[in-house]
């Protein structure tokens, strides 16, 4: 399969298996990167809250390792505090409990030394979990088990629910990147690194000759992992980068097979398969899709045929650009008073608590173009159990951010 077809194939596989809304991408959202230049500790801590474009060509895990070089915490696989011997995928009692309404509410407390920008960064990372899955992070009241998110020495976490106030270390400066925060929270939900799966040798080749003996345990494979019946995810936020722990400059430690050109690792955050795995592990029924290309189509299921009753779907458009524009090409929804039945609603951010760009809209008149203020836009589509119509189709485009003068990014 050609690389350019991989995102489209994965999207339709997930749509068929899990009821995701349909998407079509125009531009490949996966690019090949070379090994990144080593960054000094001064570079890491220069900005209290780096932007996505600051590290846009760097895999999440590379940044974690760079920060953790100075950590005194004993860690396995680079960022896991050793408390469990198995992933929560194989340990049901390690899952966080699900409420009767289907929501998994995880209490947390934040380090009082965090500044406003740090708190916003953590909340933004949490918002994507809450938008795309049934995981909700709630401020702790009196709960015994909770996440103690603090600025400790590095970026690391336990995995699964270990009980009590378990630490998730998100150090100020070095770890304040959405993808890193989501990586560590995903460990706490019960997920190990993607390359640890039992079937990894069918998808990647570990280049042991370029890994020092002391680092080889970090590439261990869990022979009896439950992979939830979902495909291996090269683009997971939980995947090592290709040069992780290399002892020879320019030589990869993880090589995709059979196509070595497939990009591995993530920069921006959760992938669609990351979301699917969370929803399957926690028995969530969610209709959600991440669109991370520079442009593409989104449309209601079955369009141009009639959509289904009782739909509740979201598309999170997440780019490394600015000024996302959403242009509706077709629009036909059942009209009700105040659009309280079927509607499309658009938000200026990654959650339903973000500012509203287009309030509930129904009927057959094409809405005006919608423009986001940043690199995130959330599109919500809700229907009731009454009459249906042909639905909608929209094109999203984005303008790449101007590079700063003198920047190597």
DRENBA-796047 format. One record per residue (C-alpha): residue number from 0; residue in one letter; z, y, x. Coordinates in steps of 0.25 Angstrom, whole numbers. Example, Ala and Ser with C-alpha at 12.3 -4.5 7.8 and 13.67 -1.06 7.14 Angstrom:
REM residues 2
num=0 | residuo=a | pz=31 | py=-18 | px=49
num=1 | residuo=s | pz=29 | py=-4 | px=55
//
This chain:
REM residues 409
num=0 | residuo=x | pz=0 | py=0 | px=0
num=1 | residuo=x | pz=-4 | py=14 | px=6
num=2 | residuo=x | pz=8 | py=23 | px=8
num=3 | residuo=x | pz=3 | py=34 | px=-1
num=4 | residuo=x | pz=4 | py=24 | px=-13
num=5 | residuo=x | pz=18 | py=20 | px=-10
num=6 | residuo=x | pz=25 | py=31 | px=-18
num=7 | residuo=x | pz=16 | py=29 | px=-30
num=8 | residuo=x | pz=18 | py=14 | px=-30
num=9 | residuo=x | pz=33 | py=15 | px=-29
num=10 | residuo=x | pz=34 | py=25 | px=-40
num=11 | residuo=x | pz=26 | py=16 | px=-50
num=12 | residuo=x | pz=34 | py=4 | px=-45
num=13 | residuo=x | pz=47 | py=11 | px=-49
num=14 | residuo=x | pz=41 | py=17 | px=-62
num=15 | residuo=x | pz=38 | py=3 | px=-66
num=16 | residuo=x | pz=51 | py=-4 | px=-62
num=17 | residuo=x | pz=61 | py=7 | px=-66
num=18 | residuo=x | pz=54 | py=16 | px=-76
num=19 | residuo=x | pz=52 | py=28 | px=-67
num=20 | residuo=x | pz=44 | py=39 | px=-72
num=21 | residuo=x | pz=29 | py=39 | px=-67
num=22 | residuo=x | pz=26 | py=48 | px=-55
num=23 | residuo=x | pz=13 | py=49 | px=-47
num=24 | residuo=x | pz=13 | py=56 | px=-33
num=25 | residuo=x | pz=2 | py=63 | px=-27
num=26 | residuo=x | pz=7 | py=65 | px=-13
num=27 | residuo=x | pz=14 | py=54 | px=-5
num=28 | residuo=x | pz=28 | py=58 | px=-4
num=29 | residuo=x | pz=31 | py=49 | px=9
num=30 | residuo=x | pz=27 | py=54 | px=22
num=31 | residuo=x | pz=28 | py=47 | px=36
num=32 | residuo=x | pz=37 | py=54 | px=46
num=33 | residuo=x | pz=39 | py=53 | px=61
num=34 | residuo=x | pz=53 | py=52 | px=67
num=35 | residuo=x | pz=61 | py=65 | px=65
num=36 | residuo=x | pz=65 | py=73 | px=77
num=37 | residuo=x | pz=80 | py=71 | px=81
num=38 | residuo=x | pz=89 | py=82 | px=74
num=39 | residuo=x | pz=101 | py=87 | px=81
num=40 | residuo=x | pz=114 | py=88 | px=74
num=41 | residuo=x | pz=113 | py=103 | px=74
num=42 | residuo=x | pz=100 | py=102 | px=66
num=43 | residuo=x | pz=106 | py=93 | px=56
num=44 | residuo=x | pz=118 | py=102 | px=53
num=45 | residuo=x | pz=110 | py=115 | px=54
num=46 | residuo=x | pz=108 | py=116 | px=39
num=47 | residuo=x | pz=119 | py=113 | px=29
num=48 | residuo=x | pz=109 | py=108 | px=19
num=49 | residuo=x | pz=95 | py=104 | px=24
num=50 | residuo=x | pz=84 | py=104 | px=15
num=51 | residuo=x | pz=74 | py=93 | px=13
num=52 | residuo=x | pz=63 | py=100 | px=21
num=53 | residuo=x | pz=72 | py=101 | px=33
num=54 | residuo=x | pz=71 | py=86 | px=35
num=55 | residuo=x | pz=59 | py=82 | px=27
num=56 | residuo=x | pz=53 | py=73 | px=37
num=57 | residuo=x | pz=66 | py=66 | px=40
num=58 | residuo=x | pz=71 | py=53 | px=34
num=59 | residuo=x | pz=85 | py=54 | px=27
num=60 | residuo=x | pz=91 | py=43 | px=36
num=61 | residuo=x | pz=86 | py=50 | px=49
num=62 | residuo=x | pz=94 | py=62 | px=45
num=63 | residuo=x | pz=107 | py=54 | px=41
num=64 | residuo=x | pz=106 | py=47 | px=55
num=65 | residuo=x | pz=105 | py=60 | px=62
num=66 | residuo=x | pz=117 | py=65 | px=56
num=67 | residuo=x | pz=125 | py=53 | px=57
num=68 | residuo=x | pz=123 | py=52 | px=72
num=69 | residuo=x | pz=136 | py=61 | px=73
num=70 | residuo=x | pz=144 | py=53 | px=63
num=71 | residuo=x | pz=156 | py=46 | px=67
num=72 | residuo=x | pz=156 | py=37 | px=54
num=73 | residuo=x | pz=152 | py=23 | px=56
num=74 | residuo=x | pz=139 | py=20 | px=48
num=75 | residuo=x | pz=130 | py=9 | px=45
num=76 | residuo=x | pz=115 | py=11 | px=44
num=77 | residuo=x | pz=117 | py=25 | px=48
num=78 | residuo=x | pz=124 | py=31 | px=36
num=79 | residuo=x | pz=132 | py=20 | px=29
num=80 | residuo=x | pz=147 | py=19 | px=30
num=81 | residuo=x | pz=151 | py=4 | px=31
num=82 | residuo=x | pz=159 | py=0 | px=19
num=83 | residuo=x | pz=150 | py=-10 | px=12
num=84 | residuo=x | pz=142 | py=-22 | px=18
num=85 | residuo=x | pz=132 | py=-22 | px=7
num=86 | residuo=x | pz=124 | py=-12 | px=-2
num=87 | residuo=x | pz=129 | py=-8 | px=-16
num=88 | residuo=x | pz=116 | py=-15 | px=-20
num=89 | residuo=x | pz=123 | py=-28 | px=-18
num=90 | residuo=x | pz=136 | py=-23 | px=-22
num=91 | residuo=x | pz=137 | py=-19 | px=-36
num=92 | residuo=x | pz=152 | py=-15 | px=-35
num=93 | residuo=x | pz=147 | py=-5 | px=-25
num=94 | residuo=x | pz=139 | py=3 | px=-35
num=95 | residuo=x | pz=145 | py=15 | px=-42
num=96 | residuo=x | pz=148 | py=12 | px=-57
num=97 | residuo=x | pz=139 | py=16 | px=-68
num=98 | residuo=x | pz=144 | py=23 | px=-80
num=99 | residuo=x | pz=141 | py=18 | px=-94
num=100 | residuo=x | pz=131 | py=29 | px=-96
num=101 | residuo=x | pz=123 | py=23 | px=-84
num=102 | residuo=x | pz=127 | py=34 | px=-74
num=103 | residuo=x | pz=133 | py=31 | px=-61
num=104 | residuo=x | pz=143 | py=42 | px=-58
num=105 | residuo=x | pz=147 | py=43 | px=-43
num=106 | residuo=x | pz=159 | py=52 | px=-41
num=107 | residuo=x | pz=158 | py=61 | px=-28
num=108 | residuo=x | pz=166 | py=72 | px=-21
num=109 | residuo=x | pz=160 | py=81 | px=-11
num=110 | residuo=x | pz=165 | py=86 | px=2
num=111 | residuo=x | pz=172 | py=100 | px=0
num=112 | residuo=x | pz=166 | py=105 | px=13
num=113 | residuo=x | pz=152 | py=104 | px=7
num=114 | residuo=x | pz=145 | py=117 | px=5
num=115 | residuo=x | pz=137 | py=121 | px=-8
num=116 | residuo=x | pz=124 | py=117 | px=-1
num=117 | residuo=x | pz=130 | py=103 | px=3
num=118 | residuo=x | pz=135 | py=101 | px=-11
num=119 | residuo=x | pz=121 | py=105 | px=-17
num=120 | residuo=x | pz=114 | py=95 | px=-8
num=121 | residuo=x | pz=123 | py=84 | px=-12
num=122 | residuo=x | pz=122 | py=87 | px=-26
num=123 | residuo=x | pz=106 | py=88 | px=-25
num=124 | residuo=x | pz=106 | py=74 | px=-19
num=125 | residuo=x | pz=115 | py=68 | px=-30
num=126 | residuo=x | pz=106 | py=75 | px=-40
num=127 | residuo=x | pz=94 | py=66 | px=-37
num=128 | residuo=x | pz=103 | py=53 | px=-39
num=129 | residuo=x | pz=107 | py=58 | px=-52
num=130 | residuo=x | pz=93 | py=62 | px=-57
num=131 | residuo=x | pz=86 | py=49 | px=-53
num=132 | residuo=x | pz=97 | py=39 | px=-55
num=133 | residuo=x | pz=110 | py=37 | px=-63
num=134 | residuo=x | pz=119 | py=40 | px=-51
num=135 | residuo=x | pz=127 | py=53 | px=-54
num=136 | residuo=x | pz=136 | py=59 | px=-44
num=137 | residuo=x | pz=148 | py=65 | px=-50
num=138 | residuo=x | pz=160 | py=73 | px=-44
num=139 | residuo=x | pz=172 | py=64 | px=-43
num=140 | residuo=x | pz=184 | py=66 | px=-52
num=141 | residuo=x | pz=194 | py=55 | px=-50
num=142 | residuo=x | pz=185 | py=43 | px=-47
num=143 | residuo=x | pz=190 | py=33 | px=-37
num=144 | residuo=x | pz=176 | py=30 | px=-31
num=145 | residuo=x | pz=167 | py=42 | px=-27
num=146 | residuo=x | pz=158 | py=48 | px=-16
num=147 | residuo=x | pz=165 | py=57 | px=-6
num=148 | residuo=x | pz=153 | py=65 | px=-1
num=149 | residuo=x | pz=158 | py=72 | px=11
num=150 | residuo=x | pz=153 | py=79 | px=24
num=151 | residuo=x | pz=157 | py=68 | px=33
num=152 | residuo=x | pz=151 | py=64 | px=47
num=153 | residuo=x | pz=137 | py=61 | px=43
num=154 | residuo=x | pz=128 | py=56 | px=32
num=155 | residuo=x | pz=134 | py=42 | px=27
num=156 | residuo=x | pz=139 | py=34 | px=15
num=157 | residuo=x | pz=145 | py=21 | px=11
num=158 | residuo=x | pz=136 | py=13 | px=2
num=159 | residuo=x | pz=139 | py=9 | px=-12
num=160 | residuo=x | pz=152 | py=13 | px=-19
num=161 | residuo=x | pz=164 | py=9 | px=-9
num=162 | residuo=x | pz=175 | py=15 | px=-18
num=163 | residuo=x | pz=184 | py=27 | px=-16
num=164 | residuo=x | pz=179 | py=40 | px=-11
num=165 | residuo=x | pz=167 | py=35 | px=-2
num=166 | residuo=x | pz=161 | py=45 | px=8
num=167 | residuo=x | pz=147 | py=49 | px=7
num=168 | residuo=x | pz=145 | py=58 | px=20
num=169 | residuo=x | pz=135 | py=69 | px=18
num=170 | residuo=x | pz=138 | py=78 | px=30
num=171 | residuo=x | pz=136 | py=93 | px=29
num=172 | residuo=x | pz=123 | py=97 | px=36
num=173 | residuo=x | pz=118 | py=84 | px=41
num=174 | residuo=x | pz=118 | py=76 | px=28
num=175 | residuo=x | pz=114 | py=87 | px=18
num=176 | residuo=x | pz=101 | py=82 | px=14
num=177 | residuo=x | pz=98 | py=76 | px=1
num=178 | residuo=x | pz=92 | py=63 | px=6
num=179 | residuo=x | pz=104 | py=60 | px=15
num=180 | residuo=x | pz=114 | py=63 | px=3
num=181 | residuo=x | pz=106 | py=54 | px=-6
num=182 | residuo=x | pz=105 | py=43 | px=5
num=183 | residuo=x | pz=120 | py=43 | px=7
num=184 | residuo=x | pz=123 | py=43 | px=-8
num=185 | residuo=x | pz=113 | py=32 | px=-10
num=186 | residuo=x | pz=122 | py=24 | px=0
num=187 | residuo=x | pz=134 | py=27 | px=-9
num=188 | residuo=x | pz=126 | py=22 | px=-21
num=189 | residuo=x | pz=124 | py=8 | px=-14
num=190 | residuo=x | pz=112 | py=8 | px=-6
num=191 | residuo=x | pz=109 | py=5 | px=8
num=192 | residuo=x | pz=97 | py=9 | px=17
num=193 | residuo=x | pz=84 | py=4 | px=12
num=194 | residuo=x | pz=80 | py=-3 | px=25
num=195 | residuo=x | pz=93 | py=-12 | px=23
num=196 | residuo=x | pz=86 | py=-19 | px=11
num=197 | residuo=x | pz=84 | py=-34 | px=11
num=198 | residuo=x | pz=69 | py=-33 | px=10
num=199 | residuo=x | pz=68 | py=-22 | px=20
num=200 | residuo=x | pz=60 | py=-30 | px=30
num=201 | residuo=x | pz=48 | py=-31 | px=20
num=202 | residuo=x | pz=47 | py=-16 | px=20
num=203 | residuo=x | pz=51 | py=-11 | px=34
num=204 | residuo=x | pz=52 | py=-17 | px=48
num=205 | residuo=x | pz=65 | py=-14 | px=56
num=206 | residuo=x | pz=61 | py=-10 | px=70
num=207 | residuo=x | pz=73 | py=-16 | px=77
num=208 | residuo=x | pz=67 | py=-14 | px=91
num=209 | residuo=x | pz=69 | py=1 | px=89
num=210 | residuo=x | pz=83 | py=0 | px=83
num=211 | residuo=x | pz=95 | py=0 | px=93
num=212 | residuo=x | pz=104 | py=-13 | px=91
num=213 | residuo=x | pz=116 | py=-4 | px=87
num=214 | residuo=x | pz=107 | py=2 | px=75
num=215 | residuo=x | pz=101 | py=-11 | px=71
num=216 | residuo=x | pz=112 | py=-14 | px=61
num=217 | residuo=x | pz=108 | py=-2 | px=53
num=218 | residuo=x | pz=95 | py=-9 | px=50
num=219 | residuo=x | pz=102 | py=-21 | px=43
num=220 | residuo=x | pz=96 | py=-27 | px=31
num=221 | residuo=x | pz=104 | py=-32 | px=19
num=222 | residuo=x | pz=98 | py=-46 | px=16
num=223 | residuo=x | pz=103 | py=-47 | px=2
num=224 | residuo=x | pz=101 | py=-32 | px=-3
num=225 | residuo=x | pz=98 | py=-31 | px=-17
num=226 | residuo=x | pz=86 | py=-22 | px=-17
num=227 | residuo=x | pz=86 | py=-19 | px=-32
num=228 | residuo=x | pz=72 | py=-24 | px=-34
num=229 | residuo=x | pz=66 | py=-11 | px=-29
num=230 | residuo=x | pz=56 | py=-9 | px=-18
num=231 | residuo=x | pz=60 | py=-5 | px=-4
num=232 | residuo=x | pz=60 | py=10 | px=-2
num=233 | residuo=x | pz=54 | py=16 | px=10
num=234 | residuo=x | pz=57 | py=30 | px=5
num=235 | residuo=x | pz=72 | py=27 | px=1
num=236 | residuo=x | pz=82 | py=38 | px=5
num=237 | residuo=x | pz=90 | py=26 | px=10
num=238 | residuo=x | pz=79 | py=21 | px=20
num=239 | residuo=x | pz=80 | py=23 | px=35
num=240 | residuo=x | pz=69 | py=31 | px=42
num=241 | residuo=x | pz=59 | py=24 | px=51
num=242 | residuo=x | pz=66 | py=29 | px=63
num=243 | residuo=x | pz=80 | py=26 | px=60
num=244 | residuo=x | pz=89 | py=22 | px=72
num=245 | residuo=x | pz=76 | py=20 | px=81
num=246 | residuo=x | pz=80 | py=19 | px=95
num=247 | residuo=x | pz=66 | py=22 | px=100
num=248 | residuo=x | pz=59 | py=36 | px=97
num=249 | residuo=x | pz=47 | py=35 | px=88
num=250 | residuo=x | pz=50 | py=20 | px=84
num=251 | residuo=x | pz=53 | py=17 | px=69
num=252 | residuo=x | pz=65 | py=7 | px=66
num=253 | residuo=x | pz=60 | py=5 | px=52
num=254 | residuo=x | pz=45 | py=3 | px=49
num=255 | residuo=x | pz=39 | py=1 | px=35
num=256 | residuo=x | pz=31 | py=-12 | px=33
num=257 | residuo=x | pz=20 | py=-15 | px=31
num=258 | residuo=x | pz=16 | py=0 | px=31
num=259 | residuo=x | pz=23 | py=7 | px=43
num=260 | residuo=x | pz=18 | py=21 | px=37
num=261 | residuo=x | pz=27 | py=20 | px=25
num=262 | residuo=x | pz=38 | py=31 | px=26
num=263 | residuo=x | pz=52 | py=27 | px=26
num=264 | residuo=x | pz=64 | py=35 | px=23
num=265 | residuo=x | pz=67 | py=47 | px=14
num=266 | residuo=x | pz=69 | py=62 | px=16
num=267 | residuo=x | pz=71 | py=68 | px=2
num=268 | residuo=x | pz=81 | py=58 | px=-5
num=269 | residuo=x | pz=80 | py=47 | px=-15
num=270 | residuo=x | pz=67 | py=39 | px=-17
num=271 | residuo=x | pz=63 | py=33 | px=-30
num=272 | residuo=x | pz=67 | py=19 | px=-26
num=273 | residuo=x | pz=81 | py=25 | px=-21
num=274 | residuo=x | pz=82 | py=30 | px=-35
num=275 | residuo=x | pz=77 | py=16 | px=-41
num=276 | residuo=x | pz=87 | py=9 | px=-33
num=277 | residuo=x | pz=99 | py=17 | px=-37
num=278 | residuo=x | pz=95 | py=16 | px=-52
num=279 | residuo=x | pz=93 | py=1 | px=-51
num=280 | residuo=x | pz=106 | py=-2 | px=-43
num=281 | residuo=x | pz=114 | py=7 | px=-53
num=282 | residuo=x | pz=106 | py=2 | px=-65
num=283 | residuo=x | pz=101 | py=16 | px=-69
num=284 | residuo=x | pz=90 | py=18 | px=-79
num=285 | residuo=x | pz=83 | py=31 | px=-73
num=286 | residuo=x | pz=69 | py=36 | px=-74
num=287 | residuo=x | pz=67 | py=44 | px=-62
num=288 | residuo=x | pz=57 | py=47 | px=-51
num=289 | residuo=x | pz=57 | py=55 | px=-38
num=290 | residuo=x | pz=44 | py=62 | px=-35
num=291 | residuo=x | pz=44 | py=66 | px=-20
num=292 | residuo=x | pz=29 | py=69 | px=-17
num=293 | residuo=x | pz=24 | py=83 | px=-16
num=294 | residuo=x | pz=16 | py=82 | px=-29
num=295 | residuo=x | pz=14 | py=71 | px=-40
num=296 | residuo=x | pz=14 | py=68 | px=-54
num=297 | residuo=x | pz=25 | py=65 | px=-64
num=298 | residuo=x | pz=23 | py=60 | px=-78
num=299 | residuo=x | pz=30 | py=54 | px=-90
num=300 | residuo=x | pz=29 | py=39 | px=-91
num=301 | residuo=x | pz=17 | py=34 | px=-98
num=302 | residuo=x | pz=10 | py=48 | px=-97
num=303 | residuo=x | pz=0 | py=51 | px=-104
num=304 | residuo=x | pz=5 | py=40 | px=-114
num=305 | residuo=x | pz=18 | py=43 | px=-121
num=306 | residuo=x | pz=31 | py=43 | px=-114
num=307 | residuo=x | pz=43 | py=34 | px=-118
num=308 | residuo=x | pz=55 | py=38 | px=-127
num=309 | residuo=x | pz=68 | py=40 | px=-120
num=310 | residuo=x | pz=63 | py=44 | px=-106
num=311 | residuo=x | pz=72 | py=51 | px=-96
num=312 | residuo=x | pz=64 | py=52 | px=-83
num=313 | residuo=x | pz=65 | py=62 | px=-71
num=314 | residuo=x | pz=56 | py=65 | px=-59
num=315 | residuo=x | pz=62 | py=71 | px=-47
num=316 | residuo=x | pz=52 | py=79 | px=-39
num=317 | residuo=x | pz=57 | py=80 | px=-25
num=318 | residuo=x | pz=48 | py=86 | px=-14
num=319 | residuo=x | pz=50 | py=92 | px=0
num=320 | residuo=x | pz=43 | py=104 | px=-5
num=321 | residuo=x | pz=46 | py=116 | px=-14
num=322 | residuo=x | pz=41 | py=121 | px=-27
num=323 | residuo=x | pz=38 | py=109 | px=-35
num=324 | residuo=x | pz=29 | py=112 | px=-46
num=325 | residuo=x | pz=28 | py=103 | px=-59
num=326 | residuo=x | pz=15 | py=104 | px=-67
num=327 | residuo=x | pz=14 | py=97 | px=-80
num=328 | residuo=x | pz=0 | py=91 | px=-82
num=329 | residuo=x | pz=3 | py=85 | px=-96
num=330 | residuo=x | pz=15 | py=86 | px=-105
num=331 | residuo=x | pz=17 | py=80 | px=-119
num=332 | residuo=x | pz=31 | py=78 | px=-124
num=333 | residuo=x | pz=37 | py=76 | px=-138
num=334 | residuo=x | pz=41 | py=90 | px=-142
num=335 | residuo=x | pz=55 | py=92 | px=-148
num=336 | residuo=x | pz=64 | py=104 | px=-150
num=337 | residuo=x | pz=70 | py=109 | px=-137
num=338 | residuo=x | pz=63 | py=97 | px=-130
num=339 | residuo=x | pz=75 | py=88 | px=-133
num=340 | residuo=x | pz=67 | py=76 | px=-134
num=341 | residuo=x | pz=56 | py=73 | px=-124
num=342 | residuo=x | pz=56 | py=83 | px=-112
num=343 | residuo=x | pz=53 | py=86 | px=-98
num=344 | residuo=x | pz=63 | py=95 | px=-90
num=345 | residuo=x | pz=61 | py=99 | px=-75
num=346 | residuo=x | pz=72 | py=103 | px=-66
num=347 | residuo=x | pz=72 | py=111 | px=-53
num=348 | residuo=x | pz=79 | py=101 | px=-44
num=349 | residuo=x | pz=83 | py=86 | px=-44
num=350 | residuo=x | pz=93 | py=85 | px=-56
num=351 | residuo=x | pz=94 | py=89 | px=-70
num=352 | residuo=x | pz=105 | py=99 | px=-66
num=353 | residuo=x | pz=94 | py=107 | px=-58
num=354 | residuo=x | pz=88 | py=119 | px=-64
num=355 | residuo=x | pz=78 | py=117 | px=-75
num=356 | residuo=x | pz=64 | py=121 | px=-72
num=357 | residuo=x | pz=58 | py=116 | px=-85
num=358 | residuo=x | pz=67 | py=113 | px=-97
num=359 | residuo=x | pz=65 | py=102 | px=-107
num=360 | residuo=x | pz=50 | py=103 | px=-111
num=361 | residuo=x | pz=42 | py=95 | px=-121
num=362 | residuo=x | pz=30 | py=96 | px=-130
num=363 | residuo=x | pz=15 | py=96 | px=-125
num=364 | residuo=x | pz=14 | py=110 | px=-118
num=365 | residuo=x | pz=12 | py=109 | px=-103
num=366 | residuo=x | pz=24 | py=115 | px=-96
num=367 | residuo=x | pz=23 | py=125 | px=-85
num=368 | residuo=x | pz=23 | py=121 | px=-71
num=369 | residuo=x | pz=38 | py=119 | px=-66
num=370 | residuo=x | pz=41 | py=123 | px=-52
num=371 | residuo=x | pz=54 | py=119 | px=-44
num=372 | residuo=x | pz=62 | py=128 | px=-35
num=373 | residuo=x | pz=63 | py=117 | px=-24
num=374 | residuo=x | pz=59 | py=103 | px=-20
num=375 | residuo=x | pz=65 | py=96 | px=-33
num=376 | residuo=x | pz=61 | py=95 | px=-47
num=377 | residuo=x | pz=66 | py=86 | px=-58
num=378 | residuo=x | pz=57 | py=82 | px=-70
num=379 | residuo=x | pz=65 | py=76 | px=-82
num=380 | residuo=x | pz=57 | py=69 | px=-94
num=381 | residuo=x | pz=65 | py=65 | px=-106
num=382 | residuo=x | pz=61 | py=59 | px=-119
num=383 | residuo=x | pz=68 | py=55 | px=-132
num=384 | residuo=x | pz=66 | py=43 | px=-141
num=385 | residuo=x | pz=56 | py=51 | px=-151
num=386 | residuo=x | pz=41 | py=53 | px=-150
num=387 | residuo=x | pz=34 | py=53 | px=-136
num=388 | residuo=x | pz=22 | py=59 | px=-130
num=389 | residuo=x | pz=13 | py=58 | px=-118
num=390 | residuo=x | pz=23 | py=65 | px=-108
num=391 | residuo=x | pz=20 | py=73 | px=-96
num=392 | residuo=x | pz=13 | py=73 | px=-82
num=393 | residuo=x | pz=16 | py=83 | px=-71
num=394 | residuo=x | pz=12 | py=86 | px=-57
num=395 | residuo=x | pz=22 | py=91 | px=-47
num=396 | residuo=x | pz=18 | py=98 | px=-34
num=397 | residuo=x | pz=26 | py=104 | px=-23
num=398 | residuo=x | pz=24 | py=115 | px=-12
num=399 | residuo=x | pz=29 | py=111 | px=2
num=400 | residuo=x | pz=40 | py=119 | px=8
num=401 | residuo=x | pz=36 | py=129 | px=19
num=402 | residuo=x | pz=41 | py=124 | px=32
num=403 | residuo=x | pz=50 | py=133 | px=39
num=404 | residuo=x | pz=45 | py=141 | px=52
num=405 | residuo=x | pz=49 | py=133 | px=64
num=406 | residuo=x | pz=52 | py=120 | px=56
num=407 | residuo=x | pz=48 | py=106 | px=61
num=408 | residuo=x | pz=50 | py=101 | px=47
//
